[in-house]
């Protein structure tokens, strides 16, 4: 099967062995997979001597099932998250807690962003935000745009800050009321919204190796507020600023409880609902629900859909012109087949041309 690999800093499509269905797993034919620009460009940039398959977020259709997975019907479209199971590849071998059903009216291209969505949902939870509280979101890439929409859907007041005017414009078009392209404007918003008390939380989705972003966040956060690191940012900060506000500096890891736990992911043993309310699987399902019910919009965040064979172009665009490419999705041959079948169905029902 075809898959996207990184080898010595180069992205290409290669043939790798296709997975074979196993007990406790289903075999998914991939329609779309979403690129995670920060993580995957970083992984490619390490120039690993041995090839690795990139990707961790996709959507496709179940084609066969192993023993114990009979409750997942063949033909069911699912959104899939979590390497090494979900990836940029034509076929995926998925355990039950790393996939969720996709309603028929939800675009599979949008559903393929479920990995980014679960990370965004978990970040909002880690920030501990409650209805009516104020969030400053630093960095309006695709992950930041998702976090901003999810926080707004949860009843929070959101200030989006990004130096790129284009990304600020996207956030504004998605209904985020408070936009800032410079630090002074963030301060003005905080003065108006919090009477100068500061944000309840600041989430940093921007990357930065020089430090300074955390100090800026500590300036904006209220006493005993939270600064949450989601982006690949250098965790340098002033002890005095942190001490003066008794603030917390936290890191949000992936999509929620269960991630990287082989008992949960590979063996399929769930955490008890009453003890761990929001696992990574339940965060995935919540993200798809938000799309399904129209509480968040993903389509405006997908700048371009690239055929699988053009994956190198997508990564090059991210590296060379990040302002022009907010979100990128790879399309597989199965997507064309599904689109054609959908067109035929609509024509038969009298809805097509």
HELIX and SHEET records of a PDB file:
HELIX    1   1 UNK A   37  UNK A   45  1                                   9    
HELIX    2   2 UNK A   96  UNK A   98  5                                   3    
HELIX    3   3 UNK A  108  UNK A  111  1                                   4    
HELIX    4   4 UNK A  114  UNK A  126  1                                  13    
HELIX    5   5 UNK A  142  UNK A  153  1                                  12    
HELIX    6   6 UNK A  165  UNK A  173  1                                   9    
HELIX    7   7 UNK A  183  UNK A  194  1                                  12    
HELIX    8   8 UNK A  213  UNK A  220  1                                   8    
HELIX    9   9 UNK A  239  UNK A  245  1                                   7    
HELIX   10  10 UNK A  262  UNK A  265  1                                   4    
HELIX   11  11 UNK A  280  UNK A  292  1                                  13    
HELIX   12  12 UNK A  299  UNK A  301  5                                   3    
HELIX   13  13 UNK A  308  UNK A  310  5                                   3    
HELIX   14  14 UNK A  311  UNK A  320  1                                  10    
HELIX   15  15 UNK A  322  UNK A  324  5                                   3    
HELIX   16  16 UNK A  333  UNK A  348  1                                  16    
SHEET    1   A 3 UNK A  10  UNK A  15  0                                        
SHEET    2   A 3 UNK A   2  UNK A   7 -1                                        
SHEET    3   A 3 UNK A  52  UNK A  53 -1                                        
SHEET    1   B 5 UNK A  91  UNK A  95  0                                        
SHEET    2   B 5 UNK A  25  UNK A  34 -1                                        
SHEET    3   B 5 UNK A  57  UNK A  65 -1                                        
SHEET    4   B 5 UNK A  77  UNK A  81 -1                                        
SHEET    5   B 5 UNK A  99  UNK A 101 -1                                        
SHEET    1   C 4 UNK A  91  UNK A  95  0                                        
SHEET    2   C 4 UNK A  25  UNK A  34 -1                                        
SHEET    3   C 4 UNK A 328  UNK A 331 -1                                        
SHEET    4   C 4 UNK A 304  UNK A 307  1                                        
SHEET    1   D 6 UNK A 178  UNK A 180  0                                        
SHEET    2   D 6 UNK A 157  UNK A 161  1                                        
SHEET    3   D 6 UNK A 134  UNK A 138  1                                        
SHEET    4   D 6 UNK A 199  UNK A 204  1                                        
SHEET    5   D 6 UNK A 221  UNK A 229  1                                        
SHEET    6   D 6 UNK A 248  UNK A 251  1                                        
END                                                                             
